[in-house]
């Protein structure tokens, strides 16, 4: 529901909002695209950020491919369900049959609920004249924080998060909206690739 | 214009998911890839929190959204569910504007 509300408040149409939940179906990327657009950034900066956030799903796919063993049209369908939650549910099982079952059930359930919630949230917000009165401009940062928090259970991720926030704020006055995110993505990639493994 | 961004970004996100299931495993098993890719969402989400709280366009601002973020941090530390975190932040901003 929160995605539908935030997306509509950011200025996306009802159809665009629902299209994102059906076609993109990966929460952090969806929130990032509408967040950048809502903050006055270009939709392309938002699209690039969404794609960068989606890169982790490729790694999930690698872990899932041997478990799921899907081919042909099943793989085309399964790919859309490769997200944080389905991966967590599938790899938590010991037996590949249970893994497959957990993956498909979680995927279908979440896909249905996520799209239904998006529609309800978007419809509810559509009728509001000024979403700011309801504090909806404060909703995206809270959503990003809630998505970030489970990834911060160690010192290094926390340090990366703080450094990224500081860099983004420092460059913000000098570049168009949305571009600080791309600068941060570039820097963290360089850091990850160049750093000597311990 | 928004439609083009929506469709291209959706295609890119789907392509990444499909690539993970389809590409030879060793391509993505490189230690540098395994190390770097999980860092990207951490950095981007943190940058999104910061920029969306403290900016209006290209200006840095301090307004009710900062108070909303503090409340959201408390909610996250207390392990509140996603929707609750978002709702209390929005509520804080709405109340802050009323005062």
Interface residues (C-beta under 8 A of the other chain):
Chain A: X1 X2 X6 X12 X13 X16 X19 X20 X23 X24 X25 X26 X28 X29 X31 X32 X33 X35 X37 X39 X40 X43 X44 X46 X47 X48 X49 X50 X51 X52 X53 X54 X55 X56 X57 X58 X59 X60 X61 X62 X64 X65 X66 X68 X70 X75 X76 X78 X79 X80 X82 X83 X132 X133 X134 X135 X136 X137 X138 X139 X140 X141 X142 X143 X144 X145 X146 X147 X148 X149 X151 X152 X157 X160 X161 X162 X163 X164 X165 X166 X167 X168 X169 X172 X173 X174 X175 X176 X177 X180 X181 X184 X185 X187 X188 X189 X191 X192 X193 X195 X197
Chain B: X1 X2 X3 X4 X5 X6 X7 X8 X9 X10 X11 X12 X13 X14 X16 X17 X18 X19 X20 X21 X22 X23 X25 X28 X29 X31 X32 X33 X34 X35 X36 X37 X38 X39 X40 X41 X42 X43 X44 X45 X46 X47 X48 X49 X50 X51 X52 X53 X54 X55 X57 X58 X59 X60 X64 X65 X68 X69 X72 X73 X75 X76 X82 X83 X85 X86 X87 X88 X89 X90 X91 X92 X93 X94 X95 X96 X97
